[in-house]
Each structure stands twice: as C-alpha cells, then as structure tokens.
Amino acid sequence: MGKVLVIDDDLDFGELTRRRLERMGFVAKLHGGSRGAMDPLLRDHFDLVILDVNMPGLAGPDVIKMIRTLRNGEVKVMFYSSSDSHELRRISEQHGADGYLTKGATPQEFEHRVRDLVRVATSQSKAR
C-alpha cells in the first residue's frame, strides 16, 4: 500500500481525488492549496504527490521546486490539472514532474498512472 498526498486548492475536487485513492487501496491525504504544502512532507513519507498546477499563491511549478529541494528523488510528483493535455505535458517536462494527467482523465487512466508512479517510487525506496 502506498501513501499519496494530494495538493489542490479546489477542496471538493481534492477530496474526491483523495477518496478515489483510498478506494484504490492507498493511504491518501489532502492538503488544500500551496500554502503550507511542505508541512505534510516534513512530517510524513509519501510515495507520490498529486499536484494541481494552477493554484493561487504558489503554483504547481513553484511547489515542485520546493518538493525537489526537500525530498529530491524520495517522492514522485504528478501534475494534475484541468489544463489542455499538450500544455500540461510541456509544463511537466519543463519542471521535472514524474508524470501528468488532466483532471478529465478516465478513472482507468487515473488508476493506471497513479499505480505506475507509486510502483516506481516504492521499488526505488526499497533499493535504497
């Protein structure tokens, strides 16, 4: 079982995502927005952070920089946004995200992408 942190300023959507992850068998926590987003990462280990790109204050690209500084290589980061998939891919590649997915993805796409990233994170963690 992996641990996933969802960082999203849309609390309703973030809560839906958190519950979806729990139904998939993950331990999932929601942090509402970018303010204080590093606090859960300082207190606990997560295999994956699902990070909204467009948030007021610090946007996803700013938050991923902080995550990489704090937990470089220890946690996978997936950008999750309602942005166009081509734009989201460009942003993900530019800022070093481990993956990306639009919020309009099918439940099957969501599950597949999350399971793949958590599988990689947990196998890398065991190798350390």
C-alpha positions in Angstrom: 0.0 0.0 0.0 1.4 3.4 -1.0 1.0 6.8 0.5 -0.2 9.7 -1.7 -0.5 13.4 -0.9 -3.0 15.4 -2.9 -2.3 19.2 -3.1 -5.2 21.1 -4.6 -6.8 24.4 -3.8 -10.2 23.0 -5.1 -11.1 21.2 -1.9 -14.1 19.5 -3.4 -12.1 18.1 -6.2 -9.2 17.3 -3.9 -11.5 15.4 -1.6 -12.9 13.4 -4.5 -9.4 12.5 -5.5 -8.4 11.5 -2.0 -11.4 9.3 -1.7 -10.8 7.7 -5.1 -7.2 6.9 -4.0 -8.5 5.3 -0.8 -10.9 3.1 -2.8 -7.8 2.1 -4.8 -6.2 0.9 -1.6 -3.8 3.8 -0.9 -3.4 5.9 2.2 -4.2 9.4 0.9 -4.1 12.8 2.5 -5.4 16.1 1.1 -3.6 19.4 1.6 -5.8 22.4 0.5 -3.6 24.7 -1.7 0.0 25.6 -1.9 0.3 27.5 1.4 2.0 25.2 3.9 2.2 22.4 1.3 5.6 21.3 2.6 4.3 20.7 6.1 2.9 17.2 5.4 6.1 16.3 3.5 8.1 17.3 6.6 6.0 15.2 8.9 5.5 12.1 6.9 6.8 10.0 4.0 4.8 9.9 0.7 5.4 7.8 -2.4 3.5 10.2 -4.6 2.3 13.8 -4.6 -0.5 14.6 -6.9 -0.1 18.4 -7.5 -2.5 20.8 -9.0 -0.7 23.1 -11.4 -2.9 26.2 -11.2 -3.3 27.5 -7.7 -3.3 31.0 -6.2 -0.1 32.0 -4.4 2.4 29.4 -5.3 1.5 27.5 -8.5 2.5 23.9 -9.1 5.8 24.7 -10.8 6.8 26.6 -7.7 5.7 23.9 -5.3 7.5 21.1 -7.3 10.8 23.1 -6.9 10.3 23.1 -3.1 9.5 19.4 -3.1 12.6 18.6 -5.1 14.7 20.6 -2.7 13.1 19.0 0.3 12.7 15.4 -0.9 14.7 15.1 -4.1 14.2 11.6 -5.5 12.3 10.4 -2.5 8.8 11.2 -3.8 7.3 11.1 -7.3 5.3 14.1 -8.4 2.4 14.1 -10.9 1.0 17.3 -12.1 -2.8 17.1 -12.2 -4.7 19.9 -13.9 -7.7 20.9 -16.0 -5.2 22.4 -18.5 -5.0 21.1 -22.0 -3.0 17.9 -22.1 -0.4 19.3 -24.5 0.2 22.3 -22.3 0.3 20.1 -19.2 2.8 17.8 -20.8 5.0 20.8 -21.7 4.8 22.2 -18.1 5.5 18.7 -16.7 8.6 18.3 -18.8 9.8 21.8 -18.2 9.5 21.5 -14.4 10.7 17.9 -14.0 7.4 16.2 -12.9 7.4 12.4 -13.0 4.1 12.4 -14.8 1.0 14.4 -15.6 -2.7 13.8 -16.0 -5.6 16.0 -16.9 -8.5 16.2 -14.3 -10.7 15.0 -17.1 -8.9 11.6 -17.4 -10.9 8.5 -17.2 -10.9 6.6 -13.9 -8.9 3.8 -15.6 -6.3 6.3 -16.8 -6.1 7.8 -13.4 -5.7 4.4 -11.7 -3.1 3.2 -14.2 -0.9 6.4 -13.9 -1.1 6.5 -10.1 -0.3 2.8 -9.7 2.7 3.1 -12.1 4.2 6.0 -10.3 3.7 4.5 -6.8 5.1 1.2 -8.0 8.3 3.0 -9.2 8.5 5.1 -6.0 8.2 2.0 -3.7 10.7 0.0 -5.7 13.2 2.8 -5.6 12.6 3.2 -1.9 13.4 -0.5 -1.3 16.6 -0.2 -3.4 18.0 2.5 -1.1 
